[in-house]
Amino acid sequence: MSWIVLILSGVLEAVWATALGRSEGFTRLWPSVVFGATLVLSMGGLAWAMREIPVGTAYAVWVGIGAALTVIWAMVTGETDVSWARLALIAGLVGCVVGLKLVDGGAGH
C-alpha cells in the first residue's frame, strides 16, 4: 500500500508543479487553489509512505515521478518541444525509479 500511495503522491507532485506555473505567481485563483490542495495531499502521501519506505528511496521515487510527468505534460500541451533527447532522459528517469523499487529490499510490503 505504501508504494501505491507514493506513486499517487508523485502524480500529485506533477499536478502541483504544473498548477504553480499556471498560477502566475499566485495571481490566478484556481491554479493557486489546485496548487495548495495538491501540495498538501502530495506531501501528506509522501510522509505516510515514508513510514515503511526508506526516506532516500521514497523521496527519489516521488521526485522522479513528479519530474517525469511534469515534463511529459509540458510536451503534450505544447509548452515545451518533444525531442528524442527529452524522451530518452525521461525513460532513463523512469528506469531509475523502477530500479529503486527493485533494490528496495522488500520495504513497504
N, CA, C and O atoms as a GROMACS GRO file, in nm:
protein
  436
    1MET      N    1   0.082  -0.120   0.000
    1MET     CA    2   0.000   0.000   0.000
    1MET      C    3   0.086   0.126   0.000
    1MET      O    4   0.050   0.227  -0.061
    2SER      N    5   0.201   0.120   0.068
    2SER     CA    6   0.289   0.238   0.074
    2SER      C    7   0.336   0.278  -0.065
    2SER      O    8   0.345   0.397  -0.095
    3TRP      N    9   0.365   0.180  -0.149
    3TRP     CA   10   0.412   0.211  -0.284
    3TRP      C   11   0.302   0.274  -0.368
    3TRP      O   12   0.329   0.364  -0.447
    4ILE      N   13   0.180   0.229  -0.351
    4ILE     CA   14   0.067   0.289  -0.425
    4ILE      C   15   0.049   0.434  -0.383
    4ILE      O   16   0.031   0.522  -0.467
    5VAL      N   17   0.053   0.459  -0.253
    5VAL     CA   18   0.039   0.596  -0.201
    5VAL      C   19   0.155   0.682  -0.252
    5VAL      O   20   0.134   0.798  -0.289
    6LEU      N   21   0.276   0.627  -0.253
    6LEU     CA   22   0.391   0.703  -0.300
    6LEU      C   23   0.377   0.739  -0.448
    6LEU      O   24   0.407   0.852  -0.488
    7ILE      N   25   0.333   0.645  -0.529
    7ILE     CA   26   0.314   0.671  -0.672
    7ILE      C   27   0.206   0.778  -0.693
    7ILE      O   28   0.225   0.870  -0.773
    8LEU      N   29   0.095   0.767  -0.623
    8LEU     CA   30  -0.011   0.868  -0.634
    8LEU      C   31   0.039   1.005  -0.588
    8LEU      O   32   0.003   1.107  -0.645
    9SER      N   33   0.122   1.006  -0.485
    9SER     CA   34   0.179   1.132  -0.436
    9SER      C   35   0.273   1.193  -0.539
    9SER      O   36   0.279   1.315  -0.553
   10GLY      N   37   0.346   1.108  -0.611
   10GLY     CA   38   0.431   1.157  -0.719
   10GLY      C   39   0.350   1.217  -0.832
   10GLY      O   40   0.389   1.319  -0.890
   11VAL      N   41   0.237   1.155  -0.863
   11VAL     CA   42   0.147   1.211  -0.966
   11VAL      C   43   0.097   1.348  -0.920
   11VAL      O   44   0.092   1.442  -0.998
   12LEU      N   45   0.059   1.357  -0.793
   12LEU     CA   46   0.011   1.485  -0.740
   12LEU      C   47   0.122   1.590  -0.740
   12LEU      O   48   0.094   1.710  -0.751
   13GLU      N   49   0.247   1.548  -0.727
   13GLU     CA   50   0.357   1.644  -0.736
   13GLU      C   51   0.358   1.709  -0.874
   13GLU      O   52   0.380   1.830  -0.885
   14ALA      N   53   0.336   1.630  -0.977
   14ALA     CA   54   0.331   1.687  -1.112
   14ALA      C   55   0.214   1.783  -1.126
   14ALA      O   56   0.225   1.885  -1.194
   15VAL      N   57   0.102   1.751  -1.062
   15VAL     CA   58  -0.014   1.840  -1.068
   15VAL      C   59   0.017   1.973  -1.000
   15VAL      O   60  -0.010   2.080  -1.055
   16TRP      N   61   0.075   1.966  -0.879
   16TRP     CA   62   0.101   2.094  -0.810
   16TRP      C   63   0.210   2.175  -0.879
   16TRP      O   64   0.205   2.298  -0.879
   17ALA      N   65   0.308   2.109  -0.937
   17ALA     CA   66   0.413   2.182  -1.009
   17ALA      C   67   0.355   2.254  -1.130
   17ALA      O   68   0.389   2.369  -1.157
   18THR      N   69   0.269   2.185  -1.203
   18THR     CA   70   0.205   2.246  -1.319
   18THR      C   71   0.113   2.360  -1.276
   18THR      O   72   0.113   2.467  -1.338
   19ALA      N   73   0.036   2.338  -1.171
   19ALA     CA   74  -0.054   2.444  -1.121
   19ALA      C   75   0.025   2.564  -1.072
   19ALA      O   76  -0.017   2.678  -1.091
   20LEU      N   77   0.139   2.540  -1.010
   20LEU     CA   78   0.222   2.651  -0.963
   20LEU      C   79   0.265   2.738  -1.080
   20LEU      O   80   0.261   2.860  -1.072
   21GLY      N   81   0.307   2.676  -1.188
   21GLY     CA   82   0.345   2.751  -1.307
   21GLY      C   83   0.229   2.830  -1.366
   21GLY      O   84   0.246   2.942  -1.414
   22ARG      N   85   0.114   2.771  -1.361
   22ARG     CA   86  -0.005   2.838  -1.418
   22ARG      C   87  -0.066   2.941  -1.325
   22ARG      O   88  -0.151   3.019  -1.367
   23SER      N   89  -0.024   2.943  -1.199
   23SER     CA   90  -0.079   3.040  -1.104
   23SER      C   91  -0.026   3.181  -1.128
   23SER      O   92  -0.079   3.278  -1.075
   24GLU      N   93   0.080   3.190  -1.210
   24GLU     CA   94   0.143   3.319  -1.241
   24GLU      C   95   0.175   3.397  -1.113
   24GLU      O   96   0.130   3.510  -1.094
   25GLY      N   97   0.253   3.333  -1.026
   25GLY     CA   98   0.293   3.398  -0.900
   25GLY      C   99   0.178   3.413  -0.802
   25GLY      O  100   0.172   3.511  -0.728
   26PHE      N  101   0.088   3.319  -0.802
   26PHE     CA  102  -0.031   3.318  -0.716
   26PHE      C  103  -0.126   3.432  -0.746
   26PHE      O  104  -0.200   3.476  -0.658
   27THR      N  105  -0.127   3.482  -0.869
   27THR     CA  106  -0.219   3.588  -0.907
   27THR      C  107  -0.347   3.533  -0.970
   27THR      O  108  -0.443   3.607  -0.989
   28ARG      N  109  -0.349   3.403  -1.003
   28ARG     CA  110  -0.468   3.340  -1.059
   28ARG      C  111  -0.525   3.246  -0.955
   28ARG      O  112  -0.455   3.159  -0.903
   29LEU      N  113  -0.653   3.262  -0.924
   29LEU     CA  114  -0.717   3.192  -0.812
   29LEU      C  115  -0.715   3.040  -0.828
   29LEU      O  116  -0.660   2.971  -0.742
   30TRP      N  117  -0.774   2.985  -0.933
   30TRP     CA  118  -0.793   2.840  -0.940
   30TRP      C  119  -0.663   2.761  -0.952
   30TRP      O  120  -0.650   2.658  -0.886
   31PRO      N  121  -0.569   2.804  -1.032
   31PRO     CA  122  -0.441   2.732  -1.029
   31PRO      C  123  -0.374   2.739  -0.891
   31PRO      O  124  -0.307   2.645  -0.850
   32SER      N  125  -0.392   2.851  -0.821
   32SER     CA  126  -0.335   2.864  -0.686
   32SER      C  127  -0.403   2.770  -0.588
   32SER      O  128  -0.337   2.710  -0.502
   33VAL      N  129  -0.535   2.756  -0.600
   33VAL     CA  130  -0.610   2.664  -0.514
   33VAL      C  131  -0.569   2.520  -0.543
   33VAL      O  132  -0.546   2.442  -0.451
   34VAL      N  133  -0.560   2.485  -0.672
   34VAL     CA  134  -0.517   2.349  -0.710
   34VAL      C  135  -0.377   2.323  -0.657
   34VAL      O  136  -0.350   2.215  -0.604
   35PHE      N  137  -0.288   2.421  -0.670
   35PHE     CA  138  -0.152   2.407  -0.617
   35PHE      C  139  -0.156   2.373  -0.468
   35PHE      O  140  -0.096   2.275  -0.425
   36GLY      N  141  -0.226   2.455  -0.390
   36GLY     CA  142  -0.228   2.435  -0.245
   36GLY      C  143  -0.285   2.300  -0.204
   36GLY      O  144  -0.229   2.231  -0.118
   37ALA      N  145  -0.396   2.262  -0.265
   37ALA     CA  146  -0.462   2.136  -0.228
   37ALA      C  147  -0.375   2.016  -0.266
   37ALA      O  148  -0.357   1.924  -0.186
   38THR      N  149  -0.321   2.017  -0.387
   38THR     CA  150  -0.242   1.902  -0.430
   38THR      C  151  -0.105   1.898  -0.361
   38THR      O  152  -0.049   1.790  -0.342
   39LEU      N  153  -0.052   2.013  -0.323
   39LEU     CA  154   0.073   2.015  -0.247
   39LEU      C  155   0.054   1.946  -0.112
   39LEU      O  156   0.136   1.863  -0.073
   40VAL      N  157  -0.053   1.980  -0.043
   40VAL     CA  158  -0.079   1.919   0.088
   40VAL      C  159  -0.100   1.768   0.073
   40VAL      O  160  -0.045   1.690   0.150
   41LEU      N  161  -0.180   1.727  -0.026
   41LEU     CA  162  -0.206   1.585  -0.046
   41LEU      C  163  -0.078   1.510  -0.086
   41LEU      O  164  -0.053   1.400  -0.038
   42SER      N  165   0.000   1.570  -0.172
   42SER     CA  166   0.124   1.506  -0.218
   42SER      C  167   0.223   1.490  -0.104
   42SER      O  168   0.280   1.382  -0.086
   43MET      N  169   0.244   1.595  -0.028
   43MET     CA  170   0.337   1.587   0.086
   43MET      C  171   0.286   1.491   0.193
   43MET      O  172   0.364   1.415   0.252
   44GLY      N  173   0.156   1.494   0.216
   44GLY     CA  174   0.098   1.402   0.314
   44GLY      C  175   0.117   1.257   0.273
   44GLY      O  176   0.150   1.172   0.356
   45GLY      N  177   0.096   1.228   0.146
   45GLY     CA  178   0.116   1.092   0.096
   45GLY      C  179   0.262   1.051   0.103
   45GLY      O  180   0.292   0.937   0.139
   46LEU      N  181   0.352   1.142   0.070
   46LEU     CA  182   0.495   1.113   0.081
   46LEU      C  183   0.531   1.080   0.225
   46LEU      O  184   0.601   0.983   0.251
   47ALA      N  185   0.484   1.163   0.318
   47ALA     CA  186   0.513   1.139   0.460
   47ALA      C  187   0.458   1.005   0.505
   47ALA      O  188   0.524   0.932   0.580
   48TRP      N  189   0.338   0.972   0.461
   48TRP     CA  190   0.276   0.845   0.500
   48TRP      C  191   0.356   0.727   0.445
   48TRP      O  192   0.380   0.630   0.516
   49ALA      N  193   0.396   0.738   0.318
   49ALA     CA  194   0.473   0.629   0.256
   49ALA      C  195   0.608   0.610   0.323
   49ALA      O  196   0.659   0.499   0.331
   50MET      N  197   0.666   0.719   0.373
   50MET     CA  198   0.797   0.711   0.438
   50MET      C  199   0.793   0.636   0.571
   50MET      O  200   0.898   0.610   0.630
   51ARG      N  201   0.677   0.602   0.618
   51ARG     CA  202   0.670   0.519   0.738
   51ARG      C  203   0.721   0.379   0.711
   51ARG      O  204   0.769   0.312   0.802
   52GLU      N  205   0.712   0.334   0.586
   52GLU     CA  206   0.755   0.199   0.550
   52GLU      C  207   0.862   0.193   0.443
   52GLU      O  208   0.930   0.091   0.429
   53ILE      N  209   0.879   0.300   0.368
   53ILE     CA  210   0.979   0.304   0.261
   53ILE      C  211   1.092   0.395   0.307
   53ILE      O  212   1.066   0.504   0.357
   54PRO      N  213   1.217   0.352   0.291
   54PRO     CA  214   1.329   0.436   0.334
   54PRO      C  215   1.322   0.576   0.271
   54PRO      O  216   1.284   0.591   0.155
   55VAL      N  217   1.360   0.676   0.348
   55VAL     CA  218   1.345   0.815   0.306
   55VAL      C  219   1.415   0.844   0.174
   55VAL      O  220   1.358   0.912   0.088
   56GLY      N  221   1.535   0.796   0.154
   56GLY     CA  222   1.607   0.822   0.030
   56GLY      C  223   1.536   0.764  -0.090
   56GLY      O  224   1.525   0.829  -0.194
   57THR      N  225   1.489   0.642  -0.078
   57THR     CA  226   1.417   0.577  -0.187
   57THR      C  227   1.284   0.647  -0.212
   57THR      O  228   1.251   0.678  -0.327
   58ALA      N  229   1.209   0.674  -0.107
   58ALA     CA  230   1.078   0.737  -0.122
   58ALA      C  231   1.089   0.874  -0.187
   58ALA      O  232   1.015   0.906  -0.279
   59TYR      N  233   1.183   0.954  -0.139
   59TYR     CA  234   1.198   1.088  -0.193
   59TYR      C  235   1.241   1.085  -0.339
   59TYR      O  236   1.188   1.160  -0.421
   60ALA      N  237   1.337   1.000  -0.372
   60ALA     CA  238   1.385   0.990  -0.510
   60ALA      C  239   1.274   0.944  -0.604
   60ALA      O  240   1.260   0.998  -0.714
   61VAL      N  241   1.196   0.847  -0.562
   61VAL     CA  242   1.086   0.797  -0.645
   61VAL      C  243   0.980   0.906  -0.662
   61VAL      O  244   0.931   0.928  -0.773
   62TRP      N  245   0.946   0.974  -0.554
   62TRP     CA  246   0.845   1.082  -0.556
   62TRP      C  247   0.887   1.193  -0.653
   62TRP      O  248   0.808   1.236  -0.737
   63VAL      N  249   1.010   1.238  -0.640
   63VAL     CA  250   1.061   1.344  -0.727
   63VAL      C  251   1.069   1.295  -0.872
   63VAL      O  252   1.033   1.368  -0.964
   64GLY      N  253   1.116   1.172  -0.892
   64GLY     CA  254   1.130   1.118  -1.026
   64GLY      C  255   0.997   1.111  -1.099
   64GLY      O  256   0.986   1.150  -1.215
   65ILE      N  257   0.896   1.060  -1.030
   65ILE     CA  258   0.762   1.052  -1.091
   65ILE      C  259   0.710   1.191  -1.122
   65ILE      O  260   0.661   1.217  -1.232
   66GLY      N  261   0.722   1.281  -1.026
   66GLY     CA  262   0.674   1.418  -1.048
   66GLY      C  263   0.746   1.488  -1.161
   66GLY      O  264   0.682   1.553  -1.243
   67ALA      N  265   0.877   1.475  -1.165
   67ALA     CA  266   0.955   1.541  -1.270
   67ALA      C  267   0.922   1.484  -1.408
   67ALA      O  268   0.900   1.560  -1.503
   68ALA      N  269   0.917   1.353  -1.418
   68ALA     CA  270   0.888   1.290  -1.547
   68ALA      C  271   0.749   1.330  -1.597
   68ALA      O  272   0.734   1.367  -1.714
   69LEU      N  273   0.650   1.324  -1.511
   69LEU     CA  274   0.514   1.358  -1.554
   69LEU      C  275   0.500   1.506  -1.586
   69LEU      O  276   0.424   1.543  -1.676
   70THR      N  277   0.571   1.592  -1.514
   70THR     CA  278   0.565   1.735  -1.542
   70THR      C  279   0.621   1.764  -1.681
   70THR      O  280   0.562   1.843  -1.756
   71VAL      N  281   0.732   1.703  -1.716
   71VAL     CA  282   0.791   1.723  -1.848
   71VAL      C  283   0.702   1.662  -1.956
   71VAL      O  284   0.682   1.722  -2.062
   72ILE      N  285   0.650   1.544  -1.931
   72ILE     CA  286   0.561   1.480  -2.028
   72ILE      C  287   0.439   1.568  -2.053
   72ILE      O  288   0.398   1.588  -2.168
   73TRP      N  289   0.380   1.621  -1.947
   73TRP     CA  290   0.263   1.708  -1.962
   73TRP      C  291   0.298   1.834  -2.043
   73TRP      O  292   0.220   1.876  -2.128
   74ALA      N  293   0.414   1.891  -2.016
   74ALA     CA  294   0.456   2.010  -2.090
   74ALA      C  295   0.474   1.978  -2.239
   74ALA      O  296   0.445   2.061  -2.324
   75MET      N  297   0.522   1.858  -2.269
   75MET     CA  298   0.536   1.820  -2.410
   75MET      C  299   0.399   1.795  -2.474
   75MET      O  300   0.376   1.836  -2.587
   76VAL      N  301   0.309   1.730  -2.401
   76VAL     CA  302   0.175   1.700  -2.454
   76VAL      C  303   0.098   1.829  -2.483
   76VAL      O  304   0.029   1.839  -2.583
   77THR      N  305   0.112   1.927  -2.394
   77THR     CA  306   0.037   2.052  -2.409
   77THR      C  307   0.108   2.153  -2.500
   77THR      O  308   0.054   2.260  -2.526
   78GLY      N  309   0.227   2.120  -2.546
   78GLY     CA  310   0.299   2.209  -2.635
   78GLY      C  311   0.380   2.318  -2.566
   78GLY      O  312   0.434   2.406  -2.632
   79GLU      N  313   0.388   2.312  -2.433
   79GLU     CA  314   0.466   2.413  -2.359
   79GLU      C  315   0.616   2.396  -2.380
   79GLU      O  316   0.692   2.491  -2.363
   80THR      N  317   0.657   2.276  -2.415
   80THR     CA  318   0.798   2.250  -2.447
   80THR      C  319   0.803   2.155  -2.566
   80THR      O  320   0.709   2.079  -2.590
   81ASP      N  321   0.911   2.161  -2.637
   81ASP     CA  322   0.925   2.076  -2.756
   81ASP      C  323   0.948   1.930  -2.719
   81ASP      O  324   1.009   1.899  -2.617
   82VAL      N  325   0.897   1.842  -2.805
   82VAL     CA  326   0.924   1.700  -2.792
   82VAL      C  327   1.054   1.674  -2.867
   82VAL      O  328   1.072   1.716  -2.982
   83SER      N  329   1.145   1.604  -2.801
   83SER     CA  330   1.270   1.568  -2.867
   83SER      C  331   1.312   1.429  -2.823
   83SER      O  332   1.270   1.379  -2.718
   84TRP      N  333   1.395   1.367  -2.907
   84TRP     CA  334   1.445   1.234  -2.872
   84TRP      C  335   1.527   1.240  -2.744
   84TRP      O  336   1.523   1.148  -2.662
   85ALA      N  337   1.601   1.348  -2.726
   85ALA     CA  338   1.683   1.361  -2.605
   85ALA      C  339   1.594   1.366  -2.481
   85ALA      O  340   1.622   1.299  -2.382
   86ARG      N  341   1.487   1.446  -2.486
   86ARG     CA  342   1.396   1.454  -2.370
   86ARG      C  343   1.332   1.317  -2.343
   86ARG      O  344   1.325   1.273  -2.228
   87LEU      N  345   1.287   1.252  -2.448
   87LEU     CA  346   1.224   1.121  -2.431
   87LEU      C  347   1.322   1.019  -2.372
   87LEU      O  348   1.284   0.940  -2.286
   88ALA      N  349   1.446   1.022  -2.418
   88ALA     CA  350   1.547   0.929  -2.366
   88ALA      C  351   1.577   0.959  -2.219
   88ALA      O  352   1.592   0.867  -2.139
   89LEU      N  353   1.586   1.086  -2.184
   89LEU     CA  354   1.614   1.122  -2.046
   89LEU      C  355   1.498   1.085  -1.953
   89LEU      O  356   1.521   1.041  -1.841
   90ILE      N  357   1.375   1.104  -2.000
   90ILE     CA  358   1.259   1.063  -1.920
   90ILE      C  359   1.259   0.911  -1.903
   90ILE      O  360   1.231   0.861  -1.794
   91ALA      N  361   1.290   0.838  -2.009
   91ALA     CA  362   1.298   0.691  -1.999
   91ALA      C  363   1.405   0.650  -1.898
   91ALA      O  364   1.385   0.557  -1.820
   92GLY      N  365   1.517   0.720  -1.899
   92GLY     CA  366   1.622   0.692  -1.801
   92GLY      C  367   1.576   0.719  -1.660
   92GLY      O  368   1.606   0.644  -1.568
   93LEU      N  369   1.502   0.828  -1.642
   93LEU     CA  370   1.450   0.863  -1.510
   93LEU      C  371   1.352   0.756  -1.461
   93LEU      O  372   1.359   0.712  -1.346
   94VAL      N  373   1.263   0.714  -1.549
   94VAL     CA  374   1.166   0.609  -1.515
   94VAL      C  375   1.240   0.480  -1.482
   94VAL      O  376   1.204   0.410  -1.387
   95GLY      N  377   1.342   0.447  -1.559
   95GLY     CA  378   1.422   0.328  -1.531
   95GLY      C  379   1.487   0.334  -1.394
   95GLY      O  380   1.493   0.234  -1.322
   96CYS      N  381   1.535   0.450  -1.357
   96CYS     CA  382   1.596   0.467  -1.224
   96CYS      C  383   1.493   0.450  -1.113
   96CYS      O  384   1.522   0.389  -1.010
   97VAL      N  385   1.373   0.504  -1.133
   97VAL     CA  386   1.265   0.489  -1.034
   97VAL      C  387   1.230   0.342  -1.017
   97VAL      O  388   1.216   0.293  -0.905
   98VAL      N  389   1.214   0.271  -1.128
   98VAL     CA  390   1.184   0.128  -1.122
   98VAL      C  391   1.299   0.054  -1.053
   98VAL      O  392   1.276  -0.035  -0.972
   99GLY      N  393   1.422   0.091  -1.086
   99GLY     CA  394   1.538   0.029  -1.023
   99GLY      C  395   1.539   0.048  -0.872
   99GLY      O  396   1.572  -0.045  -0.798
  100LEU      N  397   1.504   0.167  -0.826
  100LEU     CA  398   1.498   0.191  -0.681
  100LEU      C  399   1.394   0.102  -0.615
  100LEU      O  400   1.416   0.052  -0.505
  101LYS      N  401   1.281   0.082  -0.682
  101LYS     CA  402   1.179  -0.008  -0.628
  101LYS      C  403   1.234  -0.151  -0.619
  101LYS      O  404   1.212  -0.221  -0.520
  102LEU      N  405   1.305  -0.192  -0.722
  102LEU     CA  406   1.356  -0.330  -0.725
  102LEU      C  407   1.464  -0.356  -0.621
  102LEU      O  408   1.474  -0.467  -0.569
  103VAL      N  409   1.545  -0.257  -0.589
  103VAL     CA  410   1.652  -0.276  -0.491
  103VAL      C  411   1.612  -0.235  -0.351
  103VAL      O  412   1.695  -0.232  -0.260
  104ASP      N  413   1.485  -0.203  -0.332
  104ASP     CA  414   1.435  -0.153  -0.203
  104ASP      C  415   1.450  -0.256  -0.092
  104ASP      O  416   1.445  -0.219   0.025
  105GLY      N  417   1.469  -0.382  -0.123
  105GLY     CA  418   1.489  -0.482  -0.020
  105GLY      C  419   1.361  -0.526   0.052
  105GLY      O  420   1.367  -0.575   0.164
  106GLY      N  421   1.247  -0.507  -0.012
  106GLY     CA  422   1.122  -0.556   0.048
  106GLY      C  423   1.052  -0.458   0.140
  106GLY      O  424   0.946  -0.492   0.193
  107ALA      N  425   1.106  -0.338   0.160
  107ALA     CA  426   1.039  -0.242   0.247
  107ALA      C  427   0.906  -0.203   0.186
  107ALA      O  428   0.894  -0.191   0.064
  108GLY      N  429   0.806  -0.183   0.270
  108GLY     CA  430   0.676  -0.140   0.224
  108GLY      C  431   0.585  -0.253   0.179
  108GLY      O  432   0.478  -0.227   0.123
  109HIS      N  433   0.624  -0.378   0.202
  109HIS     CA  434   0.539  -0.490   0.159
  109HIS      C  435   0.455  -0.538   0.275
  109HIS      O  436   0.377  -0.632   0.260
   0.00000   0.00000   0.00000
